[in-house]
Amino acid sequence: MLVQSWLDRGENEGLALTVPGTVQGAAYHSGAATDAAKRPRLTVEYLPPTAPGAVSEVVATAGDTGLLATWNAPVDGGATGETGYVVKAEKNDGTVVGTWEGTATRAAFTGLDNSLSYRVAVTAKNAVGTGPVSRSASVQGASVSGGATRYKDYVQAYLSARGKLVTGVSLTAADAAAASPDGSVFGDFLGTQEGALVATREALEGKNQAYVGSSSALADTVVAKGSTAGRVLVRTTVVQTMTVRIDGIDQVSEDTSAKRFVFGLTGDTAKLESESDDTSAGQTLSTTATAGTQVVATPAEPGAADDSGALTLGADGFPVEAPTAPGAQPAAYFNAAGTGAWAFHNTGVKKEYDQDCTNFASKALYYGGGMKMRTGWYRSASAWWKNPSWAVWPKNSFAWSGAENLRRHLLGYRSQYYVTDVNSLRSGDLLFFKWKREGVYNHAAVVTGRGQGQVNLAQHGWTNHTTLNAAIGRYRGGDNPIVSVVAIRLVSTN
């Protein structure tokens, strides 16, 4: 764990040995002891770094003059450090027509010829070397009705109209659709979201907060025929930039996500039918490796979550802000500022899970707050530890990487107390969120401070830096809103 902390911090922090006191029956010796066998010793064994293994489940999905490649990361990542990928689009004779490099497990190629077949060759690489090549089956594109550009424009128009509804430029979905020449394509689908979006907008306005800017851009887009007749599938990366105004001050956040949009065709008329997360919808597990090496799950132990100590939420779904008593001072706490500071400055740290929120919060507690790891069986609520990156799965204890598990660990095995007044929240407090449809708390975030009357958060989620009201408002008005938020403050790192 010590060596792993050096690697994660990016520098060698050194080692300090301290004697907590005299223990009966134990003797402590210095490194200068006459008897060499009694001298304290630290032995570090380094595993030889290797190149990564082969990627698996390489799938090429053909579109109209393009293809999208997806794959699973290698079970054996080789050396400690980041794993990257080199992806080549090839003709059947091996001629390379396009190359992509990056750390994502998906890549798009455009400008291909629908009359030819293509395959993709994927290799993983790290600082040591490159792994073996894995190839997909050959696929051939086909034109879609009206051309691919038509559907890209529909998606862009839909996202722009939704942005107008979020920011209040358009008061209703009908208004937003009417303002677009493509409104008939997405108007009905946008209408199903109107209640949630408008409710969120109005609720935030009551908190001196409003979305004043929204823009979306598409990247790596592939348009293909659907798996059933009369359907067109758009798979793309959406880069969304939002500007939120809090008490007159604008804050900008950017979110990048892989999306898929399905259009239904009736003759030449297209209608947007659905929008979903493309990564989740298209994930394929290998049949040659255990599921645990491909999908890291951090389930909660059986039993419903206890909502004791939750912040009081008002009728609008946001925390009730009770007035703070004059002269009231917060209780003392241990290195909470370090937890909040680490979280604020390290949101860019690489994600290790698809849902990395609790892993990020645990790192803030460990590296920023100095909270000590607890050994034990990885499923036990009392255990809180992170294995070195070269260890076999499971990589971390459940309490390290699962929100409900971490919440139970803090409440049952650490010195802490609830913060039930939103006005008393401060940097280093841990927040846990529960949605209406879920029986446990499924998201964790770290409070990084207060500004313009808002509670600021750092997280690994839809956006790395946000506010408590914005986090709640994102789901307010829909059919699965956040219904409980618990705030926990640690008073000891032991």
C-alpha positions as CSV (number, residue, x, y, z in Angstrom):
1,M,0.0,0.0,0.0
2,L,2.9,2.3,0.7
3,V,4.5,1.8,-2.7
4,Q,1.1,2.1,-4.3
5,S,0.6,5.5,-2.6
6,W,3.9,6.7,-4.1
7,L,2.7,5.7,-7.6
8,D,-0.7,7.2,-7.2
9,R,0.7,10.5,-5.8
10,G,3.2,10.7,-8.6
11,E,6.1,11.2,-6.3
12,N,8.0,9.4,-3.5
13,E,6.7,10.8,-0.2
14,G,9.3,8.8,1.8
15,L,8.8,6.6,4.9
16,A,8.5,7.5,8.5
17,L,8.6,4.9,11.3
18,T,7.2,6.0,14.7
19,V,7.0,4.1,18.0
20,P,3.5,4.7,19.6
21,G,4.7,3.7,23.0
22,T,6.2,0.9,25.1
23,V,4.3,-2.4,24.7
24,Q,4.9,-5.1,27.3
25,G,6.7,-8.0,25.7
26,A,7.9,-6.0,22.7
27,A,11.3,-4.6,22.1
28,Y,12.2,-1.9,19.5
29,H,15.6,-1.6,17.9
30,S,17.2,1.0,15.7
31,G,18.9,0.4,12.4
32,A,22.2,0.6,14.2
33,A,21.5,-2.3,16.5
34,T,24.4,-4.6,17.0
35,D,22.4,-7.7,16.2
36,A,21.5,-7.3,12.5
37,A,18.5,-9.6,12.8
38,K,16.9,-7.1,15.2
39,R,17.2,-4.1,12.9
40,P,13.9,-2.9,11.2
41,R,13.7,-3.9,7.6
42,L,11.6,-2.8,4.7
43,T,11.7,-5.1,1.7
44,V,10.1,-4.0,-1.6
45,E,9.8,-6.6,-4.4
46,Y,9.2,-5.1,-7.8
47,L,7.3,-7.1,-10.4
48,P,8.9,-6.9,-13.8
49,P,6.8,-4.7,-16.0
50,T,5.4,-6.2,-19.2
51,A,3.5,-5.2,-22.2
52,P,-0.3,-5.6,-22.0
53,G,-2.1,-8.7,-23.2
54,A,-4.6,-8.9,-26.0
55,V,-7.8,-7.0,-26.1
56,S,-11.0,-9.0,-26.5
57,E,-14.4,-8.8,-28.1
58,V,-13.3,-6.5,-30.9
59,V,-16.4,-5.6,-32.8
60,A,-16.7,-3.4,-35.9
61,T,-20.1,-2.0,-36.7
62,A,-20.5,-0.7,-40.2
63,G,-22.4,2.4,-41.0
64,D,-22.9,4.7,-44.0
65,T,-19.3,5.4,-45.3
66,G,-17.9,4.6,-41.8
67,L,-17.6,2.2,-39.0
68,L,-17.4,2.2,-35.2
69,A,-15.0,-0.2,-33.4
70,T,-15.4,-1.3,-29.8
71,W,-13.4,-3.7,-27.6
72,N,-12.8,-4.9,-24.1
73,A,-9.6,-3.9,-22.3
74,P,-7.0,-6.7,-21.8
75,V,-7.4,-8.8,-18.7
76,D,-3.6,-8.4,-18.1
77,G,-2.6,-4.7,-18.3
78,G,1.1,-5.5,-17.9
79,A,3.1,-2.7,-16.4
80,T,1.7,-0.2,-13.9
81,G,0.5,2.9,-15.7
82,E,-1.9,3.9,-18.4
83,T,-2.9,1.5,-21.1
84,G,-3.5,3.0,-24.6
85,Y,-4.6,1.6,-27.8
86,V,-3.7,1.7,-31.5
87,V,-6.6,0.9,-33.8
88,K,-6.3,0.5,-37.6
89,A,-9.0,0.2,-40.1
90,E,-8.0,-2.2,-42.8
91,K,-9.2,-3.6,-46.1
92,N,-9.4,-7.3,-46.3
93,D,-6.0,-7.4,-48.0
94,G,-4.4,-5.7,-45.0
95,T,-4.1,-2.2,-46.5
96,V,-4.5,0.3,-43.7
97,V,-7.0,3.1,-44.5
98,G,-7.1,4.8,-41.1
99,T,-5.4,4.9,-37.7
100,W,-6.6,6.0,-34.3
101,E,-4.7,6.2,-31.0
102,G,-6.1,6.9,-27.5
103,T,-7.1,5.5,-24.2
104,A,-10.8,5.0,-24.9
105,T,-12.2,1.5,-25.8
106,R,-14.0,2.8,-28.9
107,A,-12.9,4.4,-32.2
108,A,-14.8,5.8,-35.2
109,F,-13.6,5.8,-38.8
110,T,-15.3,7.8,-41.5
111,G,-14.9,8.4,-45.2
112,L,-15.0,4.7,-46.1
113,D,-16.4,3.2,-49.3
114,N,-19.7,1.3,-49.0
115,S,-18.7,-1.0,-51.8
116,L,-15.7,-2.4,-49.9
117,S,-15.4,-4.5,-46.7
118,Y,-13.3,-3.4,-43.7
119,R,-12.1,-4.8,-40.5
120,V,-10.3,-3.3,-37.5
121,A,-7.0,-4.4,-35.8
122,V,-6.6,-3.3,-32.2
123,T,-3.5,-3.5,-30.0
124,A,-3.0,-2.4,-26.4
125,K,0.2,-0.6,-25.4
126,N,1.9,0.8,-22.4
127,A,5.3,2.3,-21.5
128,V,6.9,-1.1,-21.8
129,G,5.6,-2.2,-25.2
130,T,2.7,-3.3,-27.4
131,G,0.5,-6.4,-27.0
132,P,-0.7,-8.8,-29.6
133,V,-3.1,-7.7,-32.4
134,S,-6.8,-8.6,-32.2
135,R,-8.9,-8.2,-35.3
136,S,-12.7,-8.0,-35.9
137,A,-14.7,-9.7,-38.5
138,S,-15.0,-7.9,-41.8
139,V,-18.0,-5.6,-42.3
140,Q,-19.4,-3.6,-45.2
141,G,-21.3,-0.4,-45.0
142,A,-24.6,0.5,-46.6
143,S,-26.3,3.8,-47.3
144,V,-29.2,5.0,-45.2
145,S,-32.3,6.7,-46.5
146,G,-31.6,10.3,-47.2
147,G,-27.9,10.1,-46.4
148,A,-25.9,10.1,-43.1
149,T,-25.7,13.9,-42.8
150,R,-29.5,14.1,-42.5
151,Y,-29.5,12.2,-39.2
152,K,-26.5,14.0,-37.8
153,D,-28.4,17.3,-38.4
154,Y,-31.5,15.8,-36.7
155,V,-29.5,14.9,-33.6
156,Q,-27.8,18.3,-33.5
157,A,-31.1,20.1,-33.9
158,Y,-32.7,18.0,-31.1
159,L,-29.8,18.8,-28.7
160,S,-30.0,22.5,-29.5
161,A,-33.8,22.5,-28.9
162,R,-33.4,20.7,-25.6
163,G,-30.8,23.3,-24.6
164,K,-33.3,26.1,-25.3
165,L,-35.8,24.4,-23.0
166,V,-33.2,24.0,-20.2
167,T,-32.1,27.6,-20.4
168,G,-35.6,29.0,-20.8
169,V,-35.1,30.5,-24.2
170,S,-38.1,28.3,-25.2
171,L,-40.7,27.9,-22.5
172,T,-42.2,24.7,-23.8
173,A,-41.1,21.7,-25.9
174,A,-43.6,22.8,-28.6
175,D,-41.9,26.3,-28.7
176,A,-38.4,24.7,-29.0
177,A,-39.5,22.3,-31.7
178,A,-41.3,25.1,-33.6
179,A,-38.1,27.2,-33.7
180,S,-36.3,24.4,-35.6
181,P,-36.9,23.4,-39.2
182,D,-36.5,19.8,-38.0
183,G,-38.9,20.1,-35.1
184,S,-41.3,17.6,-36.5
185,V,-38.6,14.9,-36.2
186,F,-37.9,15.3,-32.5
187,G,-40.8,17.3,-31.1
188,D,-42.8,14.4,-29.7
189,F,-39.7,12.9,-28.1
190,L,-38.7,16.2,-26.6
191,G,-42.3,16.6,-25.3
192,T,-41.8,13.6,-23.0
193,Q,-39.0,15.4,-21.3
194,E,-40.7,18.8,-20.9
195,G,-42.1,18.2,-17.4
196,A,-38.7,17.3,-15.9
197,L,-36.7,20.0,-17.7
198,V,-39.1,22.8,-16.9
199,A,-39.5,21.7,-13.3
200,T,-35.8,21.7,-12.9
201,R,-35.4,25.1,-14.5
202,E,-38.1,26.7,-12.3
203,A,-36.8,25.1,-9.1
204,L,-33.2,26.4,-9.7
205,E,-34.5,29.8,-10.3
206,G,-35.9,29.8,-6.8
207,K,-32.3,29.1,-5.6
208,N,-30.8,32.1,-7.4
209,Q,-29.3,29.7,-9.9
210,A,-30.1,29.2,-13.6
211,Y,-28.7,27.6,-16.7
212,V,-28.0,30.5,-19.1
213,G,-26.0,28.7,-21.8
214,S,-26.1,25.3,-23.4
215,S,-24.3,24.1,-26.5
216,S,-23.6,20.6,-27.9
217,A,-21.2,19.3,-30.5
218,L,-21.0,15.9,-32.1
219,A,-17.8,13.9,-32.7
220,D,-16.9,10.5,-34.1
221,T,-20.3,10.0,-35.5
222,V,-21.4,6.8,-37.4
223,V,-24.9,6.5,-38.9
224,A,-26.1,3.0,-39.7
225,K,-29.2,1.0,-40.5
226,G,-30.9,-0.4,-37.4
227,S,-31.1,-4.1,-36.6
228,T,-34.8,-4.0,-37.6
229,A,-36.3,-2.6,-40.8
230,G,-37.4,1.0,-40.8
231,R,-34.8,2.1,-38.1
232,V,-31.7,4.3,-38.4
233,L,-29.1,4.2,-35.6
234,V,-26.8,7.2,-34.8
235,R,-23.8,6.4,-32.5
236,T,-21.8,9.5,-31.6
237,T,-19.8,11.3,-28.9
238,V,-21.7,14.3,-27.5
239,V,-19.7,17.1,-26.0
240,Q,-22.1,19.3,-24.0
241,T,-21.1,22.7,-22.5
242,M,-23.4,24.2,-19.9
243,T,-23.1,27.6,-18.3
244,V,-24.8,28.0,-14.9
245,R,-25.3,31.5,-13.3
246,I,-25.1,31.5,-9.5
247,D,-26.0,34.8,-7.9
248,G,-24.8,36.6,-11.0
249,I,-21.6,34.7,-11.5
250,D,-21.2,32.3,-14.4
251,Q,-19.6,28.9,-14.1
252,V,-18.9,26.7,-17.2
253,S,-18.8,22.9,-17.2
254,E,-18.3,20.4,-20.0
255,D,-19.5,16.8,-20.2
256,T,-18.5,14.2,-22.8
257,S,-20.5,11.1,-23.3
258,A,-21.1,8.3,-25.9
259,K,-24.7,8.3,-27.1
260,R,-26.9,6.4,-29.4
261,F,-30.1,7.8,-31.0
262,V,-32.7,5.6,-32.8
263,F,-34.9,7.0,-35.6
264,G,-38.0,5.3,-36.9
265,L,-38.9,5.7,-40.6
266,T,-42.3,5.9,-42.2
267,G,-41.7,6.3,-45.9
268,D,-39.3,9.3,-46.0
269,T,-40.5,10.7,-42.7
270,A,-38.1,10.2,-39.7
271,K,-39.0,10.4,-36.0
272,L,-36.6,10.4,-33.1
273,E,-37.6,7.4,-30.9
274,S,-35.0,7.0,-28.2
275,E,-31.7,8.3,-26.7
276,S,-29.4,6.1,-24.6
277,D,-25.9,5.6,-23.3
278,D,-24.0,3.9,-26.1
279,T,-21.3,2.3,-24.0
280,S,-23.8,0.5,-21.8
281,A,-26.1,-0.5,-24.6
282,G,-23.2,-1.9,-26.7
283,Q,-21.1,-3.6,-24.1
284,T,-20.1,-7.2,-24.9
285,L,-18.5,-9.5,-22.3
286,S,-15.9,-12.0,-23.2
287,T,-16.8,-15.7,-22.9
288,T,-13.1,-16.6,-22.2
289,A,-12.6,-14.4,-19.1
290,T,-14.4,-14.1,-15.8
291,A,-17.0,-11.4,-15.7
292,G,-15.2,-9.9,-12.7
293,T,-12.2,-8.9,-14.8
294,Q,-14.4,-7.0,-17.2
295,V,-17.1,-5.4,-15.2
296,V,-16.2,-4.2,-11.7
297,A,-19.3,-4.3,-9.5
298,T,-19.5,-2.9,-6.0
299,P,-22.9,-4.2,-4.8
300,A,-24.2,-3.2,-1.4
301,E,-24.7,-5.8,1.3
302,P,-28.4,-6.9,1.7
303,G,-30.8,-4.6,3.4
304,A,-32.4,-1.3,2.6
305,A,-30.5,1.9,3.2
306,D,-31.0,3.8,6.5
307,D,-32.0,7.4,5.9
308,S,-31.1,8.6,9.4
309,G,-29.3,11.9,9.4
310,A,-30.3,12.9,5.9
311,L,-30.5,16.6,4.9
312,T,-34.1,17.9,5.0
313,L,-35.4,18.3,1.5
314,G,-38.2,20.8,0.9
315,A,-41.3,20.4,-1.4
316,D,-39.2,21.5,-4.3
317,G,-36.7,18.7,-3.7
318,F,-33.8,21.0,-2.7
319,P,-32.3,21.2,0.8
320,V,-34.1,23.4,3.3
321,E,-31.7,26.3,4.3
322,A,-32.4,27.0,8.0
323,P,-30.9,30.2,9.3
324,T,-27.6,29.8,11.1
325,A,-27.5,30.9,14.8
326,P,-25.4,34.0,15.3
327,G,-21.9,33.2,16.5
328,A,-22.3,29.5,15.9
329,Q,-19.0,27.8,15.2
330,P,-18.5,24.4,13.6
331,A,-17.1,21.5,15.6
332,A,-13.4,20.7,15.2
333,Y,-12.5,18.2,12.5
334,F,-9.3,16.4,11.4
335,N,-7.9,17.3,8.0
336,A,-11.2,17.8,6.3
337,A,-9.7,20.7,4.4
338,G,-7.1,18.3,2.9
339,T,-9.9,16.0,1.7
340,G,-11.7,18.8,0.0
341,A,-8.6,20.3,-1.5
342,W,-7.4,17.0,-2.9
343,A,-10.9,16.4,-4.4
344,F,-11.0,19.9,-5.9
345,H,-7.6,19.7,-7.6
346,N,-7.7,16.0,-8.7
347,T,-11.0,15.5,-10.5
348,G,-8.9,14.8,-13.6
349,V,-7.4,11.6,-12.1
350,K,-8.0,8.6,-14.3
351,K,-11.2,6.8,-13.7
352,E,-10.9,3.1,-12.9
353,Y,-14.6,2.2,-13.0
354,D,-17.5,3.1,-15.2
355,Q,-19.0,4.4,-12.0
356,D,-16.0,5.9,-10.4
357,C,-17.6,8.3,-7.9
358,T,-16.9,6.3,-4.7
359,N,-13.4,5.3,-5.8
360,F,-12.7,9.1,-6.2
361,A,-14.2,9.9,-2.8
362,S,-12.1,7.3,-1.1
363,K,-8.9,8.6,-2.8
364,A,-9.8,12.1,-1.4
365,L,-10.2,10.6,2.1
366,Y,-6.9,8.7,1.8
367,Y,-4.6,11.0,0.0
368,G,-6.1,14.3,1.1
369,G,-7.5,13.5,4.5
370,G,-5.0,10.8,5.6
371,M,-7.7,8.3,6.5
372,K,-6.0,5.0,7.2
373,M,-6.9,1.8,5.3
374,R,-8.5,-1.1,7.2
375,T,-7.7,-4.6,6.2
376,G,-10.1,-7.5,6.0
377,W,-12.3,-9.5,3.7
378,Y,-13.1,-7.4,0.6
379,R,-16.9,-7.8,1.1
380,S,-16.8,-6.9,4.8
381,A,-18.2,-3.5,5.8
382,S,-15.2,-3.0,8.2
383,A,-12.6,-3.3,5.4
384,W,-11.5,-0.2,3.5
385,W,-8.5,-0.7,1.2
386,K,-7.2,-0.3,-2.3
387,N,-5.0,-3.0,-3.7
388,P,-2.0,-2.2,-5.8
389,S,-2.8,-1.8,-9.5
390,W,-1.0,-5.0,-10.3
391,A,-3.0,-7.1,-7.9
392,V,-5.5,-9.6,-9.1
393,W,-9.3,-8.8,-9.0
394,P,-11.0,-7.7,-6.8
395,K,-8.9,-4.6,-7.0
396,N,-10.5,-2.7,-4.0
397,S,-12.7,-3.5,-1.1
398,F,-16.4,-3.0,-1.5
399,A,-16.3,-0.1,1.0
400,W,-13.6,1.6,-1.1
401,S,-15.5,1.6,-4.4
402,G,-19.3,1.3,-3.6
403,A,-21.3,4.3,-2.4
404,E,-23.6,2.5,0.0
405,N,-20.8,0.3,1.3
406,L,-18.6,3.4,2.0
407,R,-21.5,5.1,3.8
408,R,-22.0,2.1,6.0
409,H,-18.3,1.8,6.6
410,L,-18.0,5.4,7.8
411,L,-21.0,5.2,10.0
412,G,-20.1,1.8,11.6
413,Y,-16.3,1.9,11.8
414,R,-15.1,5.6,11.8
415,S,-15.4,8.6,14.1
416,Q,-18.0,10.8,12.4
417,Y,-21.3,12.6,12.7
418,Y,-24.1,13.7,10.5
419,V,-24.4,17.2,9.2
420,T,-28.1,17.8,8.9
421,D,-28.1,21.6,8.2
422,V,-27.1,22.5,4.6
423,N,-25.7,25.8,5.9
424,S,-23.2,24.0,8.0
425,L,-21.7,22.0,5.1
426,R,-18.0,22.7,4.4
427,S,-15.0,21.5,2.6
428,G,-14.2,17.8,3.2
429,D,-17.7,16.6,4.1
430,L,-18.9,13.5,2.2
431,L,-22.3,13.5,0.5
432,F,-24.2,10.4,-0.5
433,F,-27.2,10.5,-2.8
434,K,-30.2,8.2,-3.2
435,W,-32.7,8.1,-6.1
436,K,-36.4,7.3,-5.8
437,R,-36.1,4.0,-7.7
438,E,-33.2,2.7,-5.7
439,G,-33.1,1.3,-2.2
440,V,-29.5,2.3,-1.4
441,Y,-27.3,5.3,-1.8
442,N,-25.7,5.1,-5.2
443,H,-23.5,8.2,-5.6
444,A,-20.8,9.9,-3.5
445,A,-19.3,13.4,-3.8
446,V,-17.0,15.6,-1.8
447,V,-17.8,19.1,-0.6
448,T,-15.1,21.5,-1.7
449,G,-16.5,24.7,-0.2
450,R,-19.2,27.3,-0.5
451,G,-19.5,30.2,-2.8
452,Q,-22.3,32.6,-3.9
453,G,-24.6,30.9,-1.5
454,Q,-24.1,27.4,-3.0
455,V,-22.5,24.2,-1.8
456,N,-19.7,23.3,-4.3
457,L,-18.9,19.6,-5.0
458,A,-16.1,17.6,-6.7
459,Q,-17.0,14.2,-8.0
460,H,-16.5,11.7,-10.8
461,G,-19.9,11.9,-12.4
462,W,-21.8,13.7,-15.1
463,T,-19.6,16.7,-14.5
464,N,-16.5,16.9,-12.2
465,H,-17.3,20.2,-10.6
466,T,-20.9,21.2,-9.7
467,T,-23.1,22.4,-6.9
468,L,-25.4,20.6,-4.6
469,N,-28.4,22.3,-6.1
470,A,-27.3,21.5,-9.7
471,A,-26.7,17.9,-8.8
472,I,-30.3,17.6,-7.4
473,G,-31.7,19.8,-10.1
474,R,-30.4,17.5,-12.9
475,Y,-33.0,14.9,-11.9
476,R,-35.7,17.0,-10.3
477,G,-39.0,16.8,-12.0
478,G,-38.4,13.5,-13.7
479,D,-39.7,10.1,-12.6
480,N,-36.5,9.2,-10.7
481,P,-35.5,12.2,-8.7
482,I,-33.0,12.3,-5.8
483,V,-35.0,11.8,-2.7
484,S,-32.3,11.7,0.0
485,V,-28.9,13.2,0.6
486,V,-26.8,12.3,3.6
487,A,-23.8,14.4,4.7
488,I,-21.1,12.8,6.9
489,R,-18.2,14.6,8.6
490,L,-15.2,12.6,9.8
491,V,-13.5,13.7,13.0
492,S,-10.6,11.2,13.0
493,T,-8.5,9.4,10.3
494,N,-8.2,6.2,12.4
